Amino acid sequence: MYKFGVYSTINKIEPDIRPDRKDKNPWYALHIREYESFYNFATNIPLRIGYKKQALLTQHPRLDKHEVAPGIREVAVAKVESIGV
């Protein structure tokens, strides 16, 4: 999603397996931390599930891309490589 300017994390959530619980399979949660990334997600990535699309559209008009302070973004570093300098 970095290609679209969406900086986020995806976490795998393991279910609490008990006899009275329905959820036996793990699921994934997407966490978007800043307004600019949320704006980019809302404008570039379509959702097919109706209630999720509706929830996104109710949040989208409140956002203005220019409200975010320039140059502030949290990014997780996965790997640091030497470039030979």
Number of C-alpha atoms within 10 A of each C-alpha: 13 8 6 12 14 21 21 19 13 10 11 10 11 12 13 12 11 9 7 6 9 10 12 12 10 10 11 10 10 10 12 15 15 15 19 22 20 22 19 16 21 17 12 13 11 9 13 8 8 9 10 11 13 12 10 15 13 10 12 16 9 9 13 11 13 9 9 13 10 8 6 8 13 10 10 8 6 5 5 6 5 5 5 4 3
